[in-house]
């Protein structure tokens, strides 16, 4: 395969200047929105207003009821669930938000409506910032209050379903849901700790619940990437002067 003219000096660049030019191109690529690295590798959970994290607790292998609560800080609150299950799958069912009495504020909390196999059940928005494989989907025959559940086995990273709920600032809201896990591991873990950080052989299993802003992926900041690029340019410049 022929080498690029840019690297051979065909256009009059010296090898050192060619390296500098290549580094500039690399920096531009790194700073371009949408530029991504390779697939997920034992990624941390998204950042955001967490109200429940199952990390370190026992994994249920039949449906278990979980509860949490939050005080609303705005008139609209995003209720979000982040999933990770390297070797198996999590089953989410019967999601509700109430003020202690009254009707369920969650739309389609029992996942009864939507297209089977779709990542976003009716009333929910799906997020998968890391592009994790085996992402969640509406599935039949696995629910508690209906025939359906949300079935998620996101590998080595977290994906998210979220919806906006009308809330009153200062009011306390109670969240409840049923959860089951189809594998054999015993303890929830944010990250894979068995040495496998790329495939379904990992042991990372976790679920987090957020109430507030949409969770954001915990990634290195653009400033950090810029610093690395500038450091590389400075090193090349020093070599060129020598």
C-alpha positions in Angstrom: 0.0 0.0 0.0 1.5 3.4 -1.0 2.3 5.8 1.8 0.5 9.1 1.9 2.2 12.0 0.1 1.8 14.0 3.3 4.2 11.7 5.1 6.7 11.3 2.3 7.4 15.0 1.8 6.0 15.1 -1.7 4.6 18.6 -1.1 7.9 19.9 0.3 7.3 19.1 4.0 10.3 18.0 6.0 9.7 14.8 8.0 9.6 16.9 11.2 7.1 19.4 9.7 5.1 16.5 8.4 4.9 15.1 11.9 3.8 18.5 13.2 1.1 18.7 10.5 -0.1 15.2 11.3 -0.3 16.1 15.0 -2.4 19.2 14.1 -4.8 16.9 12.2 -5.0 14.5 15.1 -5.8 17.4 17.5 -8.6 18.6 15.2 -10.1 15.1 15.0 -9.9 14.8 18.8 -11.7 18.1 19.3 -14.3 17.6 16.6 -17.8 16.9 18.1 -18.8 13.4 17.5 -15.3 12.0 17.4 -15.3 8.8 19.4 -12.9 6.2 20.7 -13.2 2.5 20.4 -16.1 0.6 22.0 -16.9 0.8 25.7 -14.5 -0.6 28.2 -15.8 -1.0 31.8 -17.3 2.5 31.7 -18.3 4.4 34.8 -22.0 5.1 35.3 -23.4 8.4 34.0 -23.2 11.4 36.3 -26.3 13.2 37.6 -28.7 13.5 40.5 -28.6 9.8 41.7 -31.4 8.8 44.2 -30.6 5.1 44.2 -27.5 3.1 43.2 -27.6 -0.7 43.7 -23.8 -1.0 43.7 -22.6 -3.3 46.5 -26.0 -4.7 47.3 -27.3 -8.3 46.7 -28.6 -9.1 43.2 -32.2 -10.4 43.2 -32.9 -13.4 41.0 -36.6 -13.1 41.3 -38.6 -9.8 41.2 -37.8 -7.6 44.1 -39.5 -4.3 45.0 -37.2 -1.2 45.3 -38.1 2.2 46.6 -36.4 5.6 46.7 -37.5 9.3 47.1 -36.6 12.8 46.1 -37.6 16.4 46.7 -38.4 18.2 43.5 -36.3 21.2 42.6 -38.1 22.2 39.4 -41.5 22.0 37.8 -40.3 19.2 35.5 -38.1 16.3 36.7 -36.4 13.7 34.5 -36.9 10.2 36.0 -34.1 8.0 34.6 -32.8 4.5 34.9 -29.3 3.5 33.9 -28.5 -0.2 33.3 -25.4 -2.3 33.0 -25.3 -6.1 33.0 -22.2 -7.6 31.4 -23.0 -11.4 31.6 -26.9 -11.4 31.7 -29.9 -9.1 31.7 -31.9 -6.9 34.1 -35.7 -6.9 34.0 -37.5 -3.7 35.1 -41.2 -3.6 35.7 -44.0 -1.7 37.5 -42.3 1.8 37.7 -44.3 4.3 39.7 -43.9 7.8 41.1 -46.4 9.2 43.7 -46.6 11.8 46.4 -47.7 9.1 48.9 -51.2 9.0 47.5 -52.9 9.6 44.2 -52.2 8.3 40.8 -49.0 7.2 39.2 -47.2 10.1 37.6 -45.1 7.8 35.3 -46.4 7.3 31.8 -46.4 3.7 30.8 -44.7 2.6 34.0 -45.7 -1.0 33.5 -44.3 -1.0 29.9 -47.6 -2.3 28.6 -47.5 -0.2 25.4 -44.9 0.2 22.7 -43.3 -1.9 20.0 -41.8 -5.1 21.2 -38.0 -5.0 20.6 -37.9 -1.2 20.5 -35.3 0.5 22.8 -37.8 3.2 23.8 -41.2 2.1 25.1 -44.0 4.5 24.7 -43.6 7.5 27.0 -39.8 6.9 27.5 -36.7 8.3 25.7 -33.7 6.0 25.1 -30.1 7.2 25.6 -27.0 5.2 24.7 -24.1 7.7 24.7 -21.4 5.0 24.8 -22.9 2.9 22.0 -23.0 -0.2 24.3 -24.0 -3.5 22.8 -26.9 -5.6 24.0 -28.8 -2.4 24.8 -32.2 -2.4 26.4 -35.5 -3.2 24.7 -39.2 -3.6 25.4 -39.8 -7.4 25.9 -42.9 -9.5 26.3 -43.5 -12.3 28.8 -41.3 -10.9 31.6 -43.3 -8.2 33.5 -45.1 -8.2 36.8 -48.0 -5.8 36.4 -48.3 -6.5 32.6 -47.0 -9.0 30.2 -44.0 -6.7 29.3 -40.9 -5.5 31.0 -37.8 -3.4 30.1 -35.1 -6.0 29.4 -31.5 -4.6 29.4 -28.1 -6.3 29.2 -25.9 -3.3 28.3 -22.3 -4.5 28.1 -19.3 -2.7 29.7 -21.2 0.6 29.7 -24.5 2.0 30.8 -27.6 2.9 28.7 -30.5 4.9 30.0 -34.3 5.3 29.6 -35.8 8.5 30.9 -39.0 10.5 30.9 -40.1 13.9 32.1 -42.6 14.1 35.0 -44.5 17.2 36.1 -43.4 18.0 39.7 -44.0 20.7 42.3 -40.9 22.4 43.8 -40.4 21.4 47.4 -42.7 18.3 47.3 -41.4 14.8 48.1 -42.0 12.1 45.6 -41.8 8.3 46.1 -40.3 6.1 43.4 -41.0 2.3 43.3 -40.2 -0.4 40.8 -39.7 -4.2 40.5 -36.4 -5.6 39.4 -35.1 -9.0 38.5 -31.7 -10.2 37.1 -31.3 -13.3 35.0 -27.7 -14.3 35.7 -26.0 -15.9 38.7 -23.7 -13.2 40.1 -24.5 -12.2 43.7 -23.5 -8.6 44.1 -24.1 -5.4 42.1 -20.9 -3.8 40.9 -20.5 -0.5 39.0 -17.5 -1.8 37.1 -16.1 -5.1 35.9 -13.6 -6.3 38.5 -12.7 -9.8 37.3 -10.1 -8.6 34.7 -12.5 -8.6 31.7 -13.3 -5.1 30.7 -14.5 -5.5 27.1 -16.9 -8.4 26.7 -19.8 -10.2 28.3 -17.3 -12.2 30.4 -17.1 -9.1 32.7 -18.9 -9.1 36.1 -20.2 -5.5 36.1 -24.0 -5.4 37.0 -25.6 -2.3 38.3 -28.8 -0.1 38.1 -29.0 3.5 39.1 -32.0 5.8 39.4 -31.8 9.5 38.8 -34.3 12.3 39.5 -33.4 15.7 37.9 -31.3 16.5 34.9 -30.7 13.9 32.2 -27.7 11.7 33.2 -24.5 12.5 31.4 -21.7 10.0 30.5 -18.6 10.3 32.6 -16.0 11.0 29.9 -12.8 12.9 29.8 -13.5 16.6 29.2 -12.6 18.3 25.9 -10.1 20.4 27.8 -8.2 17.3 28.9 -8.1 16.1 25.2 -7.0 19.6 24.2 -4.2 19.5 26.8 -2.9 16.2 25.5 -2.9 17.5 21.9 -1.1 20.7 22.8 1.5 18.7 24.9 2.2 16.6 21.8 2.6 19.7 19.6 5.0 21.2 22.1 7.1 18.0 22.2 7.3 18.0 18.4 8.3 21.7 18.3 11.1 21.1 20.8 12.4 18.2 18.7 12.3 20.3 15.6 14.3 23.1 17.2 17.0 20.6 18.3 
